[in-house]
Amino acid sequence: MAFLHRLSVKVTAGLAALLLLLAAASVFLTTWGFRQAESNATIRSIEGLEQQGRDSLLQLVRRQAEISDTQLARAENLAAAAADYMARMIGRDGSVSWDSSVLVEGPGGQLYDASPDRVTDVWIGNTMTYDAQTERDLVDSAMLDPLFPALMDRHPDIVARMV
């Protein structure tokens, strides 16, 4: 037991305790540092992905808006041409080649144009009444009959519907 009172044993024990304390502190600080780095990397990754998602969505929305603008401009041009044509037709003498006698009554009471050389279809359901306003609508739409073949040649994907 006398060797426990020696100075060299005390110094060695103190150094060993100091080394253990330094090793524990190093392990703690290294582990803590890695956890902090992992946490920071995760947060920055999330922020980066969110920003990338926002940027991609904004780019997609802008592209879709451009496509919609192009489609609407095309429709606007077609509508303006049709409106100009209609105004000229009315301004001339207002006469069109519409004859309501071409309408025949179908089996369900509906009226339709059965002529095979018609440019546009006319169909009046059996729940609708054929009155002066309906006749005026048909006269107005008949003004567009000469225009449709030219429009269809230039824009084969257009569709018109009058309800």
C-alpha positions as CSV (number, residue, x, y, z in Angstrom):
1,M,0.0,0.0,0.0
2,A,2.9,2.2,0.3
3,F,3.3,2.4,-3.4
4,L,-0.1,4.2,-3.6
5,H,1.5,7.1,-1.8
6,R,4.2,7.5,-4.3
7,L,4.2,10.6,-6.4
8,S,4.7,8.7,-9.7
9,V,1.5,6.7,-9.1
10,K,-0.4,9.8,-8.2
11,V,0.9,11.6,-11.3
12,T,0.1,8.6,-13.5
13,A,-3.4,8.3,-12.0
14,G,-3.9,12.0,-12.5
15,L,-2.7,11.8,-16.1
16,A,-4.9,8.8,-16.8
17,A,-7.9,10.6,-15.3
18,L,-7.1,13.7,-17.4
19,L,-6.7,11.5,-20.5
20,L,-10.1,9.8,-19.8
21,L,-11.7,13.2,-19.3
22,L,-10.2,14.5,-22.5
23,A,-11.3,11.4,-24.4
24,A,-14.8,11.7,-23.1
25,A,-14.9,15.4,-24.0
26,S,-13.5,14.7,-27.5
27,V,-16.2,12.0,-28.0
28,F,-18.9,14.3,-26.7
29,L,-17.8,17.3,-28.8
30,T,-17.3,15.2,-31.9
31,T,-20.8,13.5,-31.6
32,W,-22.4,16.9,-30.8
33,G,-20.7,18.5,-33.8
34,F,-21.8,15.7,-36.2
35,R,-25.4,16.0,-34.9
36,Q,-25.3,19.8,-35.4
37,A,-23.9,19.3,-38.9
38,E,-26.5,16.7,-39.7
39,S,-29.3,19.0,-38.4
40,N,-28.0,22.0,-40.4
41,A,-27.6,19.9,-43.5
42,T,-31.2,18.6,-43.1
43,I,-32.6,22.1,-42.6
44,R,-30.7,23.5,-45.6
45,S,-31.7,20.5,-47.8
46,I,-35.4,21.1,-46.9
47,E,-35.1,24.8,-47.6
48,G,-33.3,24.1,-50.9
49,L,-35.9,21.6,-52.0
50,E,-38.8,23.9,-51.1
51,Q,-37.1,26.7,-53.0
52,Q,-36.5,24.4,-56.0
53,G,-40.2,23.3,-55.8
54,R,-41.4,27.0,-55.7
55,D,-39.1,27.9,-58.7
56,S,-40.3,24.9,-60.7
57,L,-44.0,25.6,-60.0
58,L,-43.5,29.3,-60.9
59,Q,-41.9,28.3,-64.1
60,L,-44.7,25.8,-64.9
61,V,-47.4,28.4,-64.1
62,R,-45.7,31.0,-66.3
63,R,-45.4,28.5,-69.2
64,Q,-49.1,27.5,-68.9
65,A,-50.0,31.2,-68.8
66,E,-48.1,31.7,-72.1
67,I,-49.8,28.8,-73.7
68,S,-53.2,30.1,-72.5
69,D,-52.4,33.6,-73.8
70,T,-51.5,32.1,-77.2
71,Q,-54.7,30.1,-77.4
72,L,-56.8,33.0,-76.3
73,A,-55.1,35.3,-78.8
74,R,-55.8,32.8,-81.5
75,A,-59.5,32.6,-80.5
76,E,-59.7,36.4,-80.3
77,N,-58.4,36.7,-83.8
78,L,-60.9,34.2,-85.1
79,A,-63.7,35.8,-83.2
80,A,-62.7,39.3,-84.5
81,A,-62.6,38.0,-88.1
82,A,-66.1,36.4,-87.7
83,A,-67.5,39.6,-86.0
84,D,-66.1,41.8,-88.9
85,Y,-67.6,39.4,-91.4
86,M,-71.0,39.5,-89.7
87,A,-70.9,43.2,-89.4
88,R,-70.2,43.5,-93.2
89,M,-73.0,41.0,-94.0
90,I,-75.5,43.0,-91.9
91,G,-74.1,46.3,-93.4
92,R,-74.6,45.2,-96.9
93,D,-78.3,44.5,-97.1
94,G,-78.8,42.0,-94.3
95,S,-79.8,39.3,-96.6
96,V,-78.6,35.7,-96.0
97,S,-79.4,32.4,-97.6
98,W,-81.5,31.0,-94.7
99,D,-84.8,29.3,-95.4
100,S,-86.6,27.8,-92.5
101,S,-88.5,25.5,-94.9
102,V,-85.4,23.2,-94.9
103,L,-86.2,22.2,-91.3
104,V,-87.9,18.8,-91.0
105,E,-89.5,17.3,-87.9
106,G,-87.7,14.3,-86.4
107,P,-89.4,11.3,-84.7
108,G,-89.1,12.9,-81.3
109,G,-90.5,16.3,-82.3
110,Q,-87.1,18.0,-82.8
111,L,-86.4,20.1,-85.8
112,Y,-83.3,19.7,-87.9
113,D,-81.8,20.5,-91.3
114,A,-81.7,17.2,-93.2
115,S,-80.1,18.7,-96.4
116,P,-76.9,16.8,-97.3
117,D,-75.3,19.9,-98.7
118,R,-75.7,22.0,-95.6
119,V,-72.6,23.9,-94.3
120,T,-73.7,23.9,-90.7
121,D,-76.1,21.8,-88.6
122,V,-79.3,23.1,-87.2
123,W,-81.0,21.2,-84.5
124,I,-83.8,22.5,-82.3
125,G,-84.8,20.2,-79.5
126,N,-88.4,19.2,-78.8
127,T,-88.4,21.2,-75.6
128,M,-87.6,24.4,-77.4
129,T,-90.1,26.7,-79.2
130,Y,-89.5,27.9,-82.7
131,D,-90.4,31.6,-82.5
132,A,-89.3,34.9,-84.0
133,Q,-86.2,35.0,-81.8
134,T,-85.2,31.5,-82.8
135,E,-85.7,32.5,-86.5
136,R,-83.5,35.6,-85.9
137,D,-80.8,33.5,-84.3
138,L,-80.8,31.1,-87.3
139,V,-80.6,34.0,-89.7
140,D,-77.7,35.5,-87.8
141,S,-75.8,32.2,-87.7
142,A,-76.5,31.6,-91.4
143,M,-74.5,34.7,-92.1
144,L,-71.5,32.7,-90.9
145,D,-72.1,29.7,-93.3
146,P,-69.8,31.1,-96.1
147,L,-67.1,31.9,-93.5
148,F,-66.9,28.5,-91.9
149,P,-65.3,26.6,-94.9
150,A,-62.5,29.2,-95.0
151,L,-62.0,29.0,-91.3
152,M,-62.0,25.2,-91.2
153,D,-59.4,25.1,-94.0
154,R,-57.1,27.4,-92.0
155,H,-57.9,26.1,-88.5
156,P,-59.2,22.5,-88.7
157,D,-59.3,22.1,-84.9
158,I,-61.9,24.8,-84.3
159,V,-65.4,23.8,-83.1
160,A,-68.5,26.0,-82.9
161,R,-71.6,25.4,-80.9
162,M,-74.7,27.6,-80.6
163,V,-77.1,26.7,-77.7
